[in-house]
């Protein structure tokens, strides 16, 4: 037999292969899950927190611009998480890892500048930064003013200025938020008689309203647990400079939600306000206390859902002993959901609505020195409601409310100075019936149409008159978008049946109906630049939302928007 001699290098090669094969097999076992590769994991993608900003009340005498919509005294709600599962990828070879892209320092920003009739400059900036996944920050600034107004030019001008900063820190279990901001607004008390117009100058009737707000909030992030909660606290400082009116309002609040089982849940809400008001012209100091706690049990038995609870509201006032009361209100609600998505509900609830000088002056900046701030007490509110889809893309909502107010505040012209307003306090059994209906039609992003209407019937004790409260209010808002390039929005509001008190003649005056027609158009030049035009009160009707205060006529504003 012939024997072949194996070359020396072949022997070493065989030995090397024998040593490497076990290592290769060991390595192969981990190839499907190599270090740094994508594993079969459930990933929680959390949407960027939406930072919204303070509510700017719509004033009928000013052009409505894109003011941010958030009351800074309320904690920002954390949006629901979206749960996605990434499918397993059968990795045959170890993928090459890509270098992580650095986070952009600025990921959101909008800057607007415009100019309108009545000598009205407009500037607004909204910017948010995100330097890491652990926190975010947003800032807002706005200036809008009108040198001239509807009466005697500068005597009815106005100015709105605000700046706010919001921040959030995203931890594993909770999200910590904080906000701080200031408002510096200026109005003029131009509701004076024509006979004294020549002797009045803008500085004589100036009404400066300034405010500062600071707050923090804490929100539970673990949505998979049966228990979740939110906490908030902060301070609001308000100053009516020319009235020498000062207010500090410390507030706190909490909300908790606990799931006992698939059918039974518990919800608890609470609020606290400790307020101090100083009126230097009397001099007078008022200390006010308000608290609320409302536990509610929710029982689900498809297709029914029931809510049973009670609300406890307490008030104290160092000046007005009538406010030193505790109200216990019911909370009984039943819902029925049909298979095709219609929801019918009915119930009896109640509420005591906290009111501060800051909120009341925000509703009516022409309040005077004798205005007294009280809460609205609504111990009983009976309602029935239905909502759902009439046809695809068309939703509806109809309802009826019978609200019993033991105390309700209304704006009425002051007898000492008819150009300012006081707050009446109608006590007793004041009943308000409200019929409401709305339709909402939308076809994707191209077209949306919203129509609503409310009809009110007032039955106040001792035949008291509901001052500046409407009998009928209805409106239509439609928006059309064309290929994300051009958008136009048309809206109108119609308000009827409002009454006011004339302190000069001591007679009741029925205000003319309000018909307000507005148009907004926006054209996008490119991804960064767009131009806009806003027209309000197109028909030029100088209606009075508050008696003796005619609104501006036709108003136009145009400008440019930069988006980064």
C-alpha positions as CSV (number, residue, x, y, z in Angstrom):
1,X,0.0,0.0,0.0
2,X,1.3,3.4,-1.0
3,X,1.3,5.9,1.9
4,X,1.1,9.6,1.2
5,X,3.0,11.8,3.5
6,X,1.0,14.8,4.7
7,X,2.9,18.1,4.3
8,X,3.8,19.8,7.5
9,X,1.8,22.8,6.8
10,X,-1.4,20.7,6.4
11,X,-1.0,19.2,9.8
12,X,-0.8,22.7,11.4
13,X,-3.9,23.8,9.3
14,X,-5.9,20.8,10.6
15,X,-5.0,21.6,14.1
16,X,-5.9,25.2,13.7
17,X,-9.3,24.3,12.2
18,X,-9.9,21.9,15.1
19,X,-9.3,24.7,17.6
20,X,-11.4,27.3,15.8
21,X,-14.6,25.2,15.1
22,X,-15.7,25.0,18.7
23,X,-15.3,28.8,19.0
24,X,-17.1,29.4,15.8
25,X,-20.0,27.2,17.0
26,X,-20.1,29.1,20.3
27,X,-20.1,32.4,18.4
28,X,-22.8,31.2,16.0
29,X,-25.1,30.5,18.9
30,X,-25.1,34.2,19.7
31,X,-25.3,35.5,16.1
32,X,-29.1,35.8,16.3
33,X,-28.8,38.1,19.2
34,X,-25.3,39.8,19.0
35,X,-24.3,42.5,21.2
36,X,-25.9,45.8,20.1
37,X,-28.3,44.2,17.7
38,X,-32.1,44.6,17.6
39,X,-33.8,42.2,20.1
40,X,-37.3,41.0,20.3
41,X,-38.5,43.7,22.7
42,X,-41.7,45.7,23.2
43,X,-40.7,49.3,22.7
44,X,-42.6,52.2,24.1
45,X,-42.5,55.2,21.8
46,X,-43.5,58.3,23.6
47,X,-44.7,61.2,21.6
48,X,-43.1,64.6,22.1
49,X,-44.8,66.4,24.8
50,X,-47.0,69.2,23.4
51,X,-46.3,72.4,25.2
52,X,-49.4,74.6,25.0
53,X,-49.6,78.1,26.4
54,X,-52.0,80.3,28.3
55,X,-55.5,81.0,27.2
56,X,-55.9,84.4,25.7
57,X,-59.6,85.3,26.1
58,X,-61.2,86.3,22.8
59,X,-62.0,90.0,22.9
60,X,-64.5,91.2,20.4
61,X,-62.9,94.5,20.0
62,X,-59.5,93.0,18.9
63,X,-58.4,91.0,16.0
64,X,-58.3,87.3,16.8
65,X,-54.8,85.9,16.1
66,X,-53.3,82.5,16.7
67,X,-52.9,82.9,20.5
68,X,-51.7,79.9,22.4
69,X,-54.4,77.9,24.2
70,X,-53.5,76.9,27.7
71,X,-54.3,78.2,31.2
72,X,-50.9,78.1,33.0
73,X,-52.6,77.3,36.3
74,X,-53.4,73.8,35.0
75,X,-50.7,71.1,34.7
76,X,-50.0,70.0,31.1
77,X,-51.5,66.5,30.6
78,X,-49.1,63.8,29.4
79,X,-50.3,62.3,26.1
80,X,-51.1,58.6,26.0
81,X,-48.2,56.3,25.1
82,X,-48.3,54.4,21.8
83,X,-47.3,50.8,22.2
84,X,-45.5,49.1,19.3
85,X,-43.9,45.7,19.0
86,X,-41.0,45.3,16.6
87,X,-41.0,41.9,14.9
88,X,-38.0,39.5,15.3
89,X,-35.4,39.9,12.6
90,X,-33.5,36.7,11.7
91,X,-30.0,38.0,11.6
92,X,-27.6,35.8,9.6
93,X,-24.6,38.1,9.9
94,X,-23.6,40.5,12.6
95,X,-24.9,43.9,11.4
96,X,-22.7,46.8,11.4
97,X,-23.8,49.3,14.0
98,X,-24.5,52.9,12.9
99,X,-23.3,55.9,14.8
100,X,-26.2,57.5,16.6
101,X,-27.2,60.9,15.2
102,X,-26.9,63.8,17.7
103,X,-30.1,65.3,18.9
104,X,-30.9,68.6,17.4
105,X,-30.7,71.5,19.8
106,X,-33.8,73.1,18.3
107,X,-36.6,70.9,16.9
108,X,-39.5,73.2,16.8
109,X,-40.0,76.9,16.2
110,X,-42.5,79.4,14.7
111,X,-42.0,83.1,14.3
112,X,-44.8,85.5,13.2
113,X,-44.8,89.1,12.4
114,X,-47.6,91.2,11.0
115,X,-49.3,94.6,10.8
116,X,-53.0,95.5,10.7
117,X,-55.5,98.3,10.7
118,X,-55.9,100.6,13.7
119,X,-52.1,100.8,13.7
120,X,-51.7,97.3,15.0
121,X,-48.3,95.6,15.1
122,X,-48.2,91.8,15.8
123,X,-45.2,89.7,16.8
124,X,-45.2,86.2,18.2
125,X,-42.4,83.6,18.8
126,X,-42.8,80.0,19.9
127,X,-39.7,77.9,20.3
128,X,-38.9,74.6,22.0
129,X,-35.6,72.9,22.5
130,X,-34.7,69.3,23.3
131,X,-31.0,68.7,24.1
132,X,-31.6,65.1,25.4
133,X,-34.3,62.5,25.9
134,X,-34.4,63.4,29.6
135,X,-35.9,66.9,29.4
136,X,-37.5,69.5,27.1
137,X,-38.0,73.2,27.2
138,X,-40.4,75.6,25.4
139,X,-40.7,79.4,25.3
140,X,-43.3,81.8,24.1
141,X,-43.5,85.6,23.5
142,X,-46.2,87.7,22.0
143,X,-47.0,91.4,21.4
144,X,-50.2,92.6,19.8
145,X,-51.5,96.1,20.1
146,X,-53.7,98.7,18.5
147,X,-52.8,102.3,18.9
148,X,-56.3,103.4,17.9
149,X,-59.7,101.9,18.8
150,X,-63.3,102.3,17.9
151,X,-63.8,105.5,19.9
152,X,-61.7,108.7,19.9
153,X,-58.6,106.9,18.4
154,X,-56.0,106.5,21.2
155,X,-58.6,106.7,23.9
156,X,-59.7,103.2,23.1
157,X,-56.4,101.6,22.1
158,X,-55.1,98.4,23.7
159,X,-52.0,96.3,24.1
160,X,-51.4,92.6,24.9
161,X,-48.0,91.3,25.9
162,X,-47.1,87.9,27.4
163,X,-44.1,85.6,27.8
164,X,-44.0,82.1,29.1
165,X,-41.5,79.3,29.6
166,X,-42.4,75.6,30.1
167,X,-40.1,72.8,31.0
168,X,-40.4,69.0,31.5
169,X,-38.1,66.4,33.0
170,X,-38.8,62.9,31.9
171,X,-37.9,60.4,34.6
172,X,-38.5,56.6,34.6
173,X,-41.6,56.7,36.8
174,X,-42.8,60.3,36.6
175,X,-42.7,63.4,34.5
176,X,-41.8,66.7,36.4
177,X,-43.0,69.9,34.8
178,X,-42.7,73.6,35.6
179,X,-43.9,76.8,34.0
180,X,-43.3,80.5,34.6
181,X,-44.8,83.4,32.8
182,X,-46.0,87.0,32.9
183,X,-48.7,89.1,31.2
184,X,-48.6,92.9,30.8
185,X,-51.8,94.1,29.3
186,X,-53.2,97.6,28.8
187,X,-56.8,98.8,28.1
188,X,-58.7,102.0,28.3
189,X,-62.1,102.7,29.9
190,X,-63.6,104.3,26.8
191,X,-67.2,103.7,27.7
192,X,-67.7,107.3,28.9
193,X,-70.4,109.7,27.7
194,X,-69.8,111.7,24.6
195,X,-70.4,114.9,26.5
196,X,-67.1,114.5,28.3
197,X,-65.1,113.1,25.4
198,X,-63.1,116.3,24.7
199,X,-61.8,116.5,28.3
200,X,-60.5,112.9,28.5
201,X,-57.0,111.8,27.5
202,X,-55.7,108.2,27.2
203,X,-53.6,108.4,30.4
204,X,-56.7,109.4,32.4
205,X,-58.6,106.2,31.6
206,X,-55.8,103.7,31.4
207,X,-56.4,100.2,32.9
208,X,-53.1,98.3,33.3
209,X,-53.6,94.6,34.2
210,X,-50.4,92.7,35.0
211,X,-50.0,89.1,36.1
212,X,-47.3,86.6,37.0
213,X,-47.6,82.8,37.3
214,X,-45.4,80.0,38.5
215,X,-46.2,76.4,38.9
216,X,-44.9,72.8,39.0
217,X,-46.6,69.5,38.3
218,X,-45.9,65.8,38.7
219,X,-47.5,63.1,36.4
220,X,-47.3,59.4,36.8
221,X,-45.7,57.7,33.7
222,X,-46.3,54.1,34.5
223,X,-49.6,53.6,32.6
224,X,-49.4,49.8,33.0
225,X,-50.0,50.0,36.8
226,X,-53.5,50.0,38.2
227,X,-52.8,53.2,40.1
228,X,-51.9,56.6,38.5
229,X,-51.9,60.1,39.7
230,X,-51.2,63.8,38.9
231,X,-50.1,66.6,41.3
232,X,-49.9,70.3,40.8
233,X,-49.1,73.5,42.8
234,X,-48.2,77.0,42.0
235,X,-48.8,80.7,42.6
236,X,-50.7,83.3,40.5
237,X,-50.0,87.0,41.2
238,X,-52.3,89.6,39.7
239,X,-52.2,93.4,39.8
240,X,-54.7,96.0,38.5
241,X,-52.3,98.9,38.7
242,X,-54.6,101.9,38.3
243,X,-57.1,100.4,40.7
244,X,-54.4,99.6,43.3
245,X,-55.8,96.1,43.3
246,X,-53.5,93.2,44.2
247,X,-54.2,89.5,44.4
248,X,-52.0,86.5,45.3
249,X,-53.5,83.0,44.7
250,X,-51.7,79.9,45.9
251,X,-53.2,76.8,44.4
252,X,-52.8,73.1,44.5
253,X,-54.5,70.1,43.0
254,X,-54.4,66.3,42.6
255,X,-56.0,63.6,40.6
256,X,-55.8,59.8,41.1
257,X,-57.2,56.9,39.2
258,X,-57.3,53.3,40.6
259,X,-58.4,50.2,38.7
260,X,-59.8,47.6,41.1
261,X,-60.7,45.1,38.4
262,X,-62.0,45.0,34.9
263,X,-65.4,46.4,35.9
264,X,-64.7,48.7,38.8
265,X,-62.5,51.8,38.9
266,X,-62.2,54.8,41.3
267,X,-61.3,58.4,40.5
268,X,-60.6,61.1,43.0
269,X,-60.1,64.8,42.2
270,X,-59.1,67.7,44.5
271,X,-58.3,71.4,44.3
272,X,-57.2,74.1,46.8
273,X,-57.0,77.9,46.5
274,X,-55.7,80.2,49.2
275,X,-56.2,83.8,48.0
276,X,-55.4,87.2,49.4
277,X,-56.8,90.4,47.8
278,X,-55.7,93.9,48.7
279,X,-57.6,97.1,47.7
280,X,-55.4,100.0,48.7
281,X,-58.1,102.6,47.9
282,X,-60.4,101.4,50.7
283,X,-58.0,100.1,52.3
284,X,-59.3,96.6,52.5
285,X,-57.8,93.1,52.6
286,X,-59.8,90.0,51.8
287,X,-58.6,86.4,52.6
288,X,-60.4,83.7,50.7
289,X,-60.2,79.9,50.9
290,X,-61.6,77.3,48.5
291,X,-61.2,73.5,48.5
292,X,-62.7,70.6,46.7
293,X,-62.5,66.9,46.9
294,X,-64.6,64.6,44.7
295,X,-64.3,60.7,44.8
296,X,-66.2,58.8,42.1
297,X,-66.7,55.1,41.5
298,X,-67.0,53.9,37.9
299,X,-68.7,50.5,37.3
300,X,-68.8,49.1,33.7
301,X,-71.3,46.4,32.6
302,X,-71.3,46.4,28.9
303,X,-73.1,48.2,27.2
304,X,-73.7,50.3,30.4
305,X,-71.4,52.4,32.5
306,X,-72.4,54.0,35.8
307,X,-70.6,56.7,37.9
308,X,-71.5,57.2,41.5
309,X,-69.8,59.8,43.7
310,X,-70.0,63.0,45.8
311,X,-68.4,66.4,45.7
312,X,-67.4,68.3,48.8
313,X,-66.7,72.0,48.3
314,X,-65.7,74.4,51.0
315,X,-65.5,78.3,51.0
316,X,-64.4,80.9,53.5
317,X,-64.2,84.7,53.1
318,X,-62.9,87.1,55.7
319,X,-65.2,89.9,54.6
320,X,-68.4,88.1,53.3
321,X,-69.7,85.6,55.8
322,X,-72.2,84.3,53.2
323,X,-69.2,82.6,51.6
324,X,-68.4,80.6,54.7
325,X,-70.2,77.5,53.6
326,X,-69.7,73.8,52.7
327,X,-71.6,72.3,49.8
328,X,-72.1,68.6,49.2
329,X,-73.1,67.9,45.6
330,X,-74.2,64.6,44.0
331,X,-72.5,62.8,41.1
332,X,-74.8,60.2,39.5
333,X,-74.2,59.5,35.8
334,X,-75.3,56.6,33.5
335,X,-74.2,55.9,30.0
336,X,-75.4,53.5,27.3
337,X,-73.3,52.7,24.2
338,X,-74.9,51.1,21.2
339,X,-73.2,48.7,18.8
340,X,-73.0,51.3,16.1
341,X,-71.2,53.9,18.3
342,X,-74.0,56.1,19.7
343,X,-73.7,57.1,23.3
344,X,-76.6,58.2,25.4
345,X,-76.0,59.6,28.9
346,X,-77.9,61.2,31.7
347,X,-77.1,62.3,35.2
348,X,-77.1,64.8,38.1
349,X,-73.9,66.5,39.1
350,X,-72.9,69.7,40.9
351,X,-70.1,72.2,41.2
352,X,-68.7,75.3,42.9
353,X,-66.7,77.2,40.3
354,X,-63.6,79.0,41.7
355,X,-63.3,82.6,40.5
356,X,-60.4,85.0,41.1
357,X,-59.7,88.6,40.2
358,X,-57.3,87.3,37.5
359,X,-60.0,85.2,35.8
360,X,-62.7,87.9,36.1
361,X,-60.6,90.7,34.7
362,X,-59.6,88.3,32.0
363,X,-63.3,88.0,31.0
364,X,-64.0,91.7,31.3
365,X,-61.0,94.1,31.5
366,X,-63.3,97.0,32.3
367,X,-64.1,96.0,35.8
368,X,-64.0,98.9,38.3
369,X,-63.0,99.5,41.9
370,X,-66.1,98.2,43.5
371,X,-66.1,94.8,41.9
372,X,-66.4,91.9,44.4
373,X,-65.1,88.5,43.4
374,X,-67.3,85.5,44.4
375,X,-67.5,81.9,43.3
376,X,-70.4,80.5,41.2
377,X,-72.3,77.9,43.2
378,X,-74.1,75.3,41.1
379,X,-75.2,72.5,43.5
380,X,-77.4,70.8,41.0
381,X,-76.9,70.2,37.2
382,X,-79.3,67.7,35.6
383,X,-78.4,66.7,32.0
384,X,-79.3,64.3,29.2
385,X,-77.0,64.0,26.2
386,X,-76.5,61.9,23.0
387,X,-73.6,61.8,20.5
388,X,-72.3,59.6,17.8
389,X,-72.1,59.4,14.0
390,X,-75.0,60.2,11.7
391,X,-73.2,59.1,8.6
392,X,-69.5,58.4,8.0
393,X,-67.4,61.6,8.8
394,X,-70.4,63.4,10.2
395,X,-70.7,63.4,14.1
396,X,-73.4,65.0,16.2
397,X,-74.1,66.0,19.8
398,X,-77.3,67.1,21.3
399,X,-78.0,67.8,25.0
400,X,-80.2,69.5,27.6
401,X,-79.0,71.0,30.9
402,X,-81.1,72.3,33.8
403,X,-78.6,74.1,36.1
404,X,-79.6,75.4,39.5
405,X,-77.3,78.3,40.7
406,X,-77.4,79.3,44.4
407,X,-75.0,82.1,43.5
408,X,-74.0,83.4,40.1
409,X,-72.0,86.5,39.2
410,X,-72.9,88.8,36.3
411,X,-71.3,91.9,34.8
412,X,-73.4,95.1,35.2
413,X,-72.4,98.8,34.6
414,X,-71.5,100.6,37.8
415,X,-73.7,103.4,39.1
416,X,-70.7,105.4,40.3
417,X,-68.8,105.2,37.0
418,X,-70.9,103.9,34.1
419,X,-67.8,103.2,32.0
420,X,-66.7,100.5,34.5
421,X,-68.5,97.3,35.6
422,X,-69.4,95.6,38.9
423,X,-70.1,92.0,39.6
424,X,-73.7,91.3,40.8
425,X,-74.2,88.3,43.0
426,X,-77.6,86.8,42.3
427,X,-78.3,84.5,45.2
428,X,-81.3,82.2,45.7
429,X,-82.7,79.7,43.3
430,X,-81.6,80.8,39.8
431,X,-82.4,78.2,37.1
432,X,-80.8,78.1,33.7
433,X,-82.1,75.8,31.0
434,X,-79.8,75.1,28.1
435,X,-80.5,73.3,24.8
436,X,-77.4,72.6,22.8
437,X,-76.6,70.9,19.5
438,X,-73.5,70.6,17.3
439,X,-72.5,68.9,14.0
440,X,-68.9,68.2,12.9
441,X,-68.1,67.1,9.4
442,X,-64.5,66.3,8.2
443,X,-63.0,64.8,5.1
444,X,-59.4,64.1,6.2
445,X,-57.2,67.2,6.0
446,X,-59.0,68.8,3.1
447,X,-62.3,70.0,4.5
448,X,-63.9,70.4,8.0
449,X,-67.2,72.1,8.9
450,X,-68.4,72.7,12.5
451,X,-71.8,74.0,13.3
452,X,-73.1,74.6,16.9
453,X,-75.9,76.3,18.7
454,X,-77.0,77.0,22.3
455,X,-80.4,78.3,23.5
456,X,-80.8,79.5,27.1
457,X,-83.8,80.1,29.2
458,X,-83.3,82.0,32.5
459,X,-85.6,81.8,35.5
460,X,-83.9,83.8,38.2
461,X,-85.4,84.4,41.7
462,X,-87.4,87.5,42.2
463,X,-87.5,88.0,38.4
464,X,-83.9,89.2,38.4
465,X,-82.5,90.1,35.0
466,X,-79.7,88.0,33.5
467,X,-77.2,90.8,32.7
468,X,-75.0,90.3,29.6
469,X,-76.1,86.7,29.3
470,X,-77.2,85.5,25.8
471,X,-80.5,83.8,25.0
472,X,-79.1,82.4,21.7
473,X,-75.6,81.8,20.5
474,X,-74.7,80.0,17.3
475,X,-71.8,79.7,15.0
476,X,-70.2,78.1,12.0
477,X,-66.6,77.4,11.3
478,X,-65.3,75.8,8.1
479,X,-61.7,75.2,7.0
480,X,-60.4,74.1,3.6
481,X,-56.9,73.0,2.8
482,X,-55.4,72.5,-0.7
483,X,-52.5,70.2,-1.0
484,X,-50.9,71.5,2.3
485,X,-50.1,74.7,0.3
486,X,-53.1,76.9,0.8
487,X,-55.7,77.0,3.6
488,X,-58.7,79.2,4.2
489,X,-60.9,79.4,7.3
490,X,-64.3,81.1,7.4
491,X,-66.2,81.6,10.7
492,X,-69.1,83.5,12.0
493,X,-70.9,83.9,15.3
494,X,-74.4,85.1,16.0
495,X,-75.4,86.1,19.6
496,X,-78.9,87.3,20.4
497,X,-81.0,88.4,23.4
498,X,-78.5,90.1,25.8
499,X,-79.6,92.7,28.2
500,X,-77.7,95.4,30.1
501,X,-78.5,98.0,32.8
502,X,-78.1,101.7,32.0
503,X,-77.1,103.4,35.3
504,X,-77.9,106.9,33.9
505,X,-81.5,106.2,32.9
506,X,-81.9,103.2,35.3
507,X,-83.5,101.3,32.4
508,X,-83.0,97.9,31.0
509,X,-81.4,98.0,27.5
510,X,-81.5,95.2,25.0
511,X,-78.2,95.0,23.1
512,X,-78.2,94.6,19.4
513,X,-77.5,91.1,18.0
514,X,-73.8,90.3,17.4
515,X,-73.0,89.1,13.9
516,X,-69.3,88.5,13.6
517,X,-67.9,87.3,10.3
518,X,-64.2,86.4,10.1
519,X,-61.8,85.1,7.4
520,X,-58.3,83.7,7.7
521,X,-56.1,82.6,4.8
522,X,-52.6,81.1,4.8
523,X,-50.3,80.4,1.8
524,X,-47.2,78.3,2.2
525,X,-44.4,79.5,0.0
526,X,-42.1,76.7,1.0
527,X,-41.5,74.5,4.0
528,X,-40.1,77.4,6.0
529,X,-42.0,80.5,4.9
530,X,-45.7,81.3,4.6
531,X,-47.9,84.4,4.5
532,X,-51.2,84.9,6.2
533,X,-54.1,87.4,6.1
534,X,-56.8,87.8,8.8
535,X,-60.0,89.7,8.5
536,X,-62.4,90.2,11.3
537,X,-65.9,91.7,11.5
538,X,-65.9,91.8,7.8
539,X,-69.4,93.4,7.6
540,X,-68.2,96.2,9.9
541,X,-71.0,95.9,12.6
542,X,-69.9,97.8,15.7
543,X,-71.8,95.6,18.1
544,X,-71.4,95.9,21.9
545,X,-70.3,92.8,23.7
546,X,-70.3,94.9,26.9
547,X,-72.7,97.8,27.2
548,X,-71.2,101.2,26.3
549,X,-68.2,99.5,24.6
550,X,-68.7,99.3,20.8
551,X,-66.3,96.9,19.1
552,X,-64.0,97.9,16.2
553,X,-65.4,97.8,12.7
554,X,-63.7,96.0,9.9
555,X,-60.2,94.8,10.9
556,X,-57.4,93.5,8.7
557,X,-54.0,92.0,9.6
558,X,-51.4,90.5,7.3
559,X,-48.0,89.0,8.0
560,X,-45.4,86.3,7.4
561,X,-44.7,83.1,9.4
562,X,-41.3,81.4,9.6
563,X,-41.1,77.8,10.7
564,X,-38.0,75.9,11.6
